[in-house]
Amino acid sequence: MAIPERQLQTWSNQGAVQSSAATHKSVENCIKKVSWNDDVNYVTYLQGSYPNYTNIYGNSDVDLVVEFRSIFSKNLSALTQEQKRQFDSDYDDAKYSLASFKKAVIEQLKKCYGDNNVEIGNKAVVVKGDGSRLDCDVVVCNPYRKYNSYSSLNKSDYIEGIIFKTEHDVPQNTIINYPKVHLKNGSLKNRQENTNGNFKPSVRVLKNMKATMVNRGYITKELAPSYFLECLMYNSKNSNYRKSTYSDIMVSIINQFYNDNNDGTMATYLVQNEQRKLFGSEDQQWNIADATTFVTQLIKFWNEY
């Protein structure tokens, strides 16, 4: 039998947001205590499910970006030789390094929260939570500009992301992501004229379905990370979301995934920032075999609920 509409409506609700905001403010205030030089510029902001309004009840940690904006990295591969020469004449080498900024941030986090509560992970600095804060993955990075064109009169024709290196890999890997583009694209898809505002609530439905599937032994938690599920839903046609019930919405979406997987269309899906394919062998891509298993088990879960 199908999942009752009342249960789907419950799953569509957003989880708590106050604790994520308090965690952000605490870490932000901590880093502000450093006596930074006047030319050191940075911003802090949440990424992931909380700012995207796709967090569900039970989300227990937050992702916080600390973006060092005194420098930036660039990709000039799309530019002509003349545009590259113009760029080089307009910009000098950076005065600071991301590594030195990250070192200062880590030292300050340890001063605020104690050495035992700050762990240097491969991609993020983990700050353990307490009664007033959630666990927080702090990503220290700098801006990344993927240029489409360049001239002295138009220096802003680029797609902006973030970039950082892994801490423990040998050799270190470079991670590039586009959290602001991800956020923007999700908001556009959720608009009334596109999906009747049903995109983000439906993402929360699928995330809750996944959590229940894990609890009932249909899949392992690692099979379908939440980020990939959100990107999967981003590839569902807008028309699927223009239904009157969550039951009709989810059936339409699941049917699309089943059909697209069978005919190979799913392999062309993009992540929500649209800068890379969802499926592949890279660290920030999903294994299509795992996605196939997830869709198969999702249908089984729906029918057996």
Kinemage of the C-alpha trace (Angstrom):
@kinemage 1
@onewidth
@group {chain A} dominant
@subgroup {mainchain}
@vectorlist {calphas} color= white
{ca met a 1} P 0.000 0.000 0.000
{ca ala a 2} L 1.105 3.593 -0.597
{ca ile a 3} L 2.353 5.965 2.082
{ca pro a 4} L -0.611 7.922 3.543
{ca glu a 5} L -0.907 11.582 2.520
{ca arg a 6} L -0.969 12.662 6.167
{ca gln a 7} L 2.450 11.071 6.707
{ca leu a 8} L 3.848 12.746 3.584
{ca gln a 9} L 2.534 16.114 4.782
{ca thr a 10} L 4.278 15.606 8.127
{ca trp a 11} L 7.520 14.723 6.339
{ca ser a 12} L 7.264 17.876 4.220
{ca asn a 13} L 7.713 20.150 7.246
{ca gln a 14} L 11.010 21.905 7.853
{ca gly a 15} L 13.071 21.031 10.902
{ca ala a 16} L 14.179 23.493 13.572
{ca val a 17} L 16.335 26.434 12.460
{ca gln a 18} L 17.019 28.341 15.700
{ca ser a 19} L 19.869 26.038 16.751
{ca ser a 20} L 21.639 26.414 13.397
{ca ala a 21} L 21.459 30.198 13.622
{ca ala a 22} L 22.817 30.113 17.192
{ca thr a 23} L 25.696 27.879 16.092
{ca his a 24} L 26.552 30.205 13.217
{ca lys a 25} L 26.513 33.254 15.500
{ca ser a 26} L 28.689 31.560 18.112
{ca val a 27} L 31.423 30.554 15.648
{ca glu a 28} L 31.228 33.915 13.859
{ca asn a 29} L 31.666 35.797 17.142
{ca cys a 30} L 34.581 33.563 18.054
{ca ile a 31} L 36.487 34.314 14.831
{ca lys a 32} L 35.759 38.047 15.149
{ca lys a 33} L 37.854 38.149 18.326
{ca val a 34} L 41.066 37.798 16.305
{ca ser a 35} L 42.956 41.083 15.818
{ca trp a 36} L 42.894 40.804 12.036
{ca asn a 37} L 44.835 43.237 9.855
{ca asp a 38} L 42.661 45.836 8.134
{ca asp a 39} L 43.168 44.196 4.735
{ca val a 40} L 41.991 40.782 5.925
{ca asn a 41} L 38.425 40.360 4.653
{ca tyr a 42} L 36.228 37.335 5.219
{ca val a 43} L 32.560 36.364 5.438
{ca thr a 44} L 30.807 33.532 7.241
{ca tyr a 45} L 27.598 31.847 6.099
{ca leu a 46} L 25.753 28.570 6.372
{ca gln a 47} L 25.657 26.144 3.472
{ca gly a 48} L 23.735 22.927 3.012
{ca ser a 49} L 20.213 22.089 4.124
{ca tyr a 50} L 19.641 24.915 6.623
{ca pro a 51} L 19.981 27.933 4.278
{ca asn a 52} L 18.317 25.884 1.531
{ca tyr a 53} L 15.314 25.220 3.812
{ca thr a 54} L 15.585 21.486 3.171
{ca asn a 55} L 16.612 20.476 6.685
{ca ile a 56} L 14.428 17.926 8.436
{ca tyr a 57} L 13.829 17.039 12.069
{ca gly a 58} L 16.815 15.139 13.374
{ca asn a 59} L 19.449 17.081 11.397
{ca ser a 60} L 22.159 17.297 14.029
{ca asp a 61} L 24.982 19.359 12.550
{ca val a 62} L 25.553 22.418 10.405
{ca asp a 63} L 27.988 23.340 7.645
{ca leu a 64} L 29.529 26.777 8.060
{ca val a 65} L 31.665 28.451 5.403
{ca val a 66} L 34.427 30.851 6.439
{ca glu a 67} L 35.326 32.467 3.116
{ca phe a 68} L 38.630 34.383 3.008
{ca arg a 69} L 37.892 37.149 0.506
{ca ser a 70} L 41.249 38.967 0.556
{ca ile a 71} L 42.329 36.559 -2.193
{ca phe a 72} L 40.658 34.545 -4.941
{ca ser a 73} L 41.525 31.619 -7.195
{ca lys a 74} L 40.601 31.585 -10.839
{ca asn a 75} L 39.934 29.412 -13.866
{ca leu a 76} L 40.851 31.238 -17.090
{ca ser a 77} L 40.555 28.263 -19.447
{ca ala a 78} L 37.582 29.778 -21.332
{ca leu a 79} L 39.400 33.056 -22.046
{ca thr a 80} L 41.249 34.073 -25.196
{ca gln a 81} L 44.991 34.752 -25.005
{ca glu a 82} L 44.320 38.485 -25.175
{ca gln a 83} L 41.803 38.252 -22.316
{ca lys a 84} L 44.322 36.291 -20.242
{ca arg a 85} L 46.992 38.927 -20.850
{ca gln a 86} L 44.560 41.653 -19.816
{ca phe a 87} L 43.690 39.751 -16.648
{ca asp a 88} L 47.376 39.307 -15.729
{ca ser a 89} L 48.005 43.029 -16.201
{ca asp a 90} L 45.044 43.954 -13.966
{ca tyr a 91} L 45.809 41.686 -10.989
{ca asp a 92} L 48.891 41.253 -8.814
{ca asp a 93} L 49.813 38.111 -6.902
{ca ala a 94} L 47.986 37.615 -3.614
{ca lys a 95} L 49.570 38.996 -0.448
{ca tyr a 96} L 48.121 36.331 1.844
{ca ser a 97} L 47.653 32.575 1.635
{ca leu a 98} L 44.594 30.539 2.559
{ca ala a 99} L 46.787 28.219 4.629
{ca ser a 100} L 47.921 30.998 6.957
{ca phe a 101} L 44.348 32.283 7.339
{ca lys a 102} L 43.065 28.769 8.115
{ca lys a 103} L 45.808 28.286 10.713
{ca ala a 104} L 44.729 31.486 12.479
{ca val a 105} L 41.058 30.427 12.375
{ca ile a 106} L 41.865 27.012 13.897
{ca glu a 107} L 43.935 28.576 16.676
{ca gln a 108} L 41.065 30.913 17.510
{ca leu a 109} L 38.472 28.132 17.492
{ca lys a 110} L 40.602 26.197 19.976
{ca lys a 111} L 40.837 29.272 22.212
{ca cys a 112} L 37.054 29.635 22.202
{ca tyr a 113} L 35.990 26.005 22.500
{ca gly a 114} L 39.040 24.118 23.790
{ca asp a 115} L 41.470 21.798 22.034
{ca asn a 116} L 39.366 18.728 22.788
{ca asn a 117} L 36.318 20.219 21.035
{ca val a 118} L 38.059 21.167 17.782
{ca glu a 119} L 39.087 18.450 15.334
{ca ile a 120} L 40.897 19.111 12.048
{ca gly a 121} L 39.138 16.922 9.508
{ca asn a 122} L 40.109 16.279 5.912
{ca lys a 123} L 37.685 18.849 4.466
{ca ala a 124} L 36.391 20.772 7.468
{ca val a 125} L 37.300 21.802 10.985
{ca val a 126} L 34.812 20.069 13.276
{ca val a 127} L 33.655 22.103 16.275
{ca lys a 128} L 31.772 19.907 18.710
{ca gly a 129} L 28.465 21.231 19.990
{ca asp a 130} L 27.066 21.639 23.479
{ca gly a 131} L 23.677 22.494 24.959
{ca ser a 132} L 23.397 25.710 22.978
{ca arg a 133} L 25.242 24.770 19.781
{ca leu a 134} L 25.059 22.003 17.203
{ca asp a 135} L 28.107 20.170 15.918
{ca cys a 136} L 29.577 22.394 13.216
{ca asp a 137} L 31.711 21.578 10.166
{ca val a 138} L 33.692 24.743 9.454
{ca val a 139} L 34.926 24.934 5.853
{ca val a 140} L 37.757 27.472 5.495
{ca cys a 141} L 38.082 28.483 1.852
{ca asn a 142} L 38.566 31.372 -0.546
{ca pro a 143} L 36.521 32.506 -3.565
{ca tyr a 144} L 36.883 30.701 -6.880
{ca arg a 145} L 36.077 32.446 -10.141
{ca lys a 146} L 35.284 30.432 -13.254
{ca tyr a 147} L 35.568 33.113 -15.934
{ca asn a 148} L 33.409 33.118 -19.050
{ca ser a 149} L 35.095 36.231 -20.502
{ca tyr a 150} L 37.234 39.118 -19.265
{ca ser a 151} L 37.919 42.742 -20.033
{ca ser a 152} L 38.940 45.770 -18.007
{ca leu a 153} L 35.419 47.127 -18.527
{ca asn a 154} L 33.735 43.875 -17.440
{ca lys a 155} L 35.660 42.021 -14.751
{ca ser a 156} L 32.674 40.178 -13.305
{ca asp a 157} L 31.702 37.715 -16.048
{ca tyr a 158} L 32.386 34.620 -13.977
{ca ile a 159} L 30.629 31.924 -11.968
{ca glu a 160} L 31.630 32.248 -8.330
{ca gly a 161} L 32.347 29.286 -6.131
{ca ile a 162} L 34.649 28.370 -3.277
{ca ile a 163} L 37.917 26.436 -3.267
{ca phe a 164} L 40.091 24.734 -0.649
{ca lys a 165} L 42.492 21.813 -0.326
{ca thr a 166} L 41.980 18.657 1.684
{ca glu a 167} L 44.020 18.392 4.871
{ca his a 168} L 44.997 14.728 5.118
{ca asp a 169} L 45.105 13.398 1.540
{ca val a 170} L 48.549 12.746 0.051
{ca pro a 171} L 48.795 14.508 -2.284
{ca gln a 172} L 46.206 17.071 -1.236
{ca asn a 173} L 43.058 17.242 -3.361
{ca thr a 174} L 41.492 20.496 -4.491
{ca ile a 175} L 37.785 20.861 -3.715
{ca ile a 176} L 35.688 23.318 -5.727
{ca asn a 177} L 32.048 23.911 -4.965
{ca tyr a 178} L 29.349 26.479 -5.711
{ca pro a 179} L 27.126 26.863 -2.621
{ca lys a 180} L 25.688 30.241 -3.647
{ca val a 181} L 24.733 28.949 -7.110
{ca his a 182} L 23.205 25.854 -5.484
{ca leu a 183} L 21.143 28.094 -3.200
{ca lys a 184} L 20.034 30.350 -6.059
{ca asn a 185} L 19.025 27.477 -8.353
{ca gly a 186} L 17.029 25.790 -5.606
{ca ser a 187} L 15.163 29.019 -4.873
{ca leu a 188} L 14.384 29.506 -8.569
{ca lys a 189} L 13.064 25.978 -8.934
{ca asn a 190} L 10.890 26.407 -5.851
{ca arg a 191} L 9.149 29.495 -7.258
{ca gln a 192} L 5.397 29.410 -7.708
{ca glu a 193} L 5.623 29.661 -11.494
{ca asn a 194} L 7.952 26.657 -11.660
{ca thr a 195} L 6.909 24.117 -9.051
{ca asn a 196} L 4.097 25.803 -7.085
{ca gly a 197} L 6.513 26.093 -4.157
{ca asn a 198} L 6.575 22.305 -3.824
{ca phe a 199} L 10.225 21.618 -4.670
{ca lys a 200} L 11.762 22.172 -1.228
{ca pro a 201} L 8.926 20.525 0.766
{ca ser a 202} L 9.221 17.502 -1.551
{ca val a 203} L 12.976 17.332 -0.974
{ca arg a 204} L 12.214 17.162 2.736
{ca val a 205} L 9.703 14.372 2.068
{ca leu a 206} L 12.349 12.330 0.242
{ca lys a 207} L 14.948 12.941 2.964
{ca asn a 208} L 12.487 11.711 5.594
{ca met a 209} L 11.636 8.710 3.436
{ca lys a 210} L 15.348 7.920 3.227
{ca ala a 211} L 15.746 8.206 7.013
{ca thr a 212} L 12.833 5.827 7.541
{ca met a 213} L 14.242 3.428 4.944
{ca val a 214} L 17.534 3.382 6.862
{ca asn a 215} L 15.735 2.746 10.156
{ca arg a 216} L 13.770 -0.131 8.637
{ca gly a 217} L 16.760 -1.739 6.943
{ca tyr a 218} L 15.911 -1.020 3.303
{ca ile a 219} L 19.200 0.803 2.687
{ca thr a 220} L 22.335 1.901 4.518
{ca lys a 221} L 22.767 5.543 5.501
{ca glu a 222} L 25.846 5.862 3.275
{ca leu a 223} L 24.028 4.744 0.104
{ca ala a 224} L 22.253 8.068 -0.518
{ca pro a 225} L 23.808 11.197 1.068
{ca ser a 226} L 21.359 14.065 1.547
{ca tyr a 227} L 23.215 16.395 -0.822
{ca phe a 228} L 22.854 13.896 -3.670
{ca leu a 229} L 19.164 13.382 -2.897
{ca glu a 230} L 18.560 17.118 -3.177
{ca cys a 231} L 20.394 17.174 -6.508
{ca leu a 232} L 18.391 14.155 -7.669
{ca met a 233} L 15.150 15.983 -6.914
{ca tyr a 234} L 16.454 19.071 -8.738
{ca asn a 235} L 16.474 16.981 -11.927
{ca ser a 236} L 12.829 16.038 -11.593
{ca lys a 237} L 10.616 17.869 -14.088
{ca asn a 238} L 8.801 20.934 -12.809
{ca ser a 239} L 5.499 19.458 -13.969
{ca asn a 240} L 5.890 16.633 -11.414
{ca tyr a 241} L 5.657 19.178 -8.612
{ca arg a 242} L 2.471 20.809 -9.893
{ca lys a 243} L 0.186 18.180 -8.379
{ca ser a 244} L -2.409 18.716 -5.670
{ca thr a 245} L -1.094 16.102 -3.205
{ca tyr a 246} L 2.338 14.958 -2.066
{ca ser a 247} L 1.294 11.434 -2.939
{ca asp a 248} L 0.779 12.389 -6.589
{ca ile a 249} L 3.980 14.451 -6.567
{ca met a 250} L 6.153 11.666 -5.182
{ca val a 251} L 4.668 8.989 -7.466
{ca ser a 252} L 5.376 11.191 -10.514
{ca ile a 253} L 8.925 11.867 -9.363
{ca ile a 254} L 9.707 8.242 -8.542
{ca asn a 255} L 8.295 7.138 -11.900
{ca gln a 256} L 10.547 9.631 -13.681
{ca phe a 257} L 13.615 8.360 -11.814
{ca tyr a 258} L 12.708 4.747 -12.646
{ca asn a 259} L 12.203 5.507 -16.346
{ca asp a 260} L 15.254 7.782 -16.628
{ca asn a 261} L 17.422 5.139 -15.017
{ca asn a 262} L 16.191 2.470 -17.431
{ca asp a 263} L 16.740 4.532 -20.595
{ca gly a 264} L 20.038 6.120 -19.527
{ca thr a 265} L 18.731 9.665 -19.108
{ca met a 266} L 19.649 9.663 -15.421
{ca ala a 267} L 23.342 9.509 -16.332
{ca thr a 268} L 23.029 13.049 -17.766
{ca tyr a 269} L 21.646 14.579 -14.547
{ca leu a 270} L 23.504 17.611 -13.165
{ca val a 271} L 24.081 18.637 -9.563
{ca gln a 272} L 21.967 21.572 -8.392
{ca asn a 273} L 24.688 24.148 -9.125
{ca glu a 274} L 24.776 22.774 -12.711
{ca gln a 275} L 28.587 22.903 -12.859
{ca arg a 276} L 29.173 19.138 -12.976
{ca lys a 277} L 27.304 15.895 -13.591
{ca leu a 278} L 25.637 14.267 -10.621
{ca phe a 279} L 27.019 10.829 -11.435
{ca gly a 280} L 30.643 9.844 -11.944
{ca ser a 281} L 33.793 8.692 -10.200
{ca glu a 282} L 34.914 11.984 -8.653
{ca asp a 283} L 34.720 12.666 -4.925
{ca gln a 284} L 31.800 15.079 -5.315
{ca gln a 285} L 29.771 12.756 -7.560
{ca trp a 286} L 27.343 9.952 -6.787
{ca asn a 287} L 27.782 6.365 -7.940
{ca ile a 288} L 24.938 5.596 -10.357
{ca ala a 289} L 24.860 1.986 -9.129
{ca asp a 290} L 24.052 3.307 -5.645
{ca ala a 291} L 21.371 5.577 -7.106
{ca thr a 292} L 19.865 2.609 -8.936
{ca thr a 293} L 19.745 0.636 -5.693
{ca phe a 294} L 18.187 3.599 -3.919
{ca val a 295} L 15.415 4.020 -6.514
{ca thr a 296} L 14.712 0.270 -6.508
{ca gln a 297} L 14.456 0.188 -2.723
{ca leu a 298} L 12.457 3.413 -2.681
{ca ile a 299} L 9.785 1.797 -4.852
{ca lys a 300} L 9.809 -1.301 -2.636
{ca phe a 301} L 9.488 0.851 0.494
{ca trp a 302} L 6.604 2.824 -1.020
{ca asn a 303} L 4.700 -0.321 -2.006
{ca glu a 304} L 5.282 -2.107 1.298
{ca tyr a 305} L 4.636 0.808 3.654
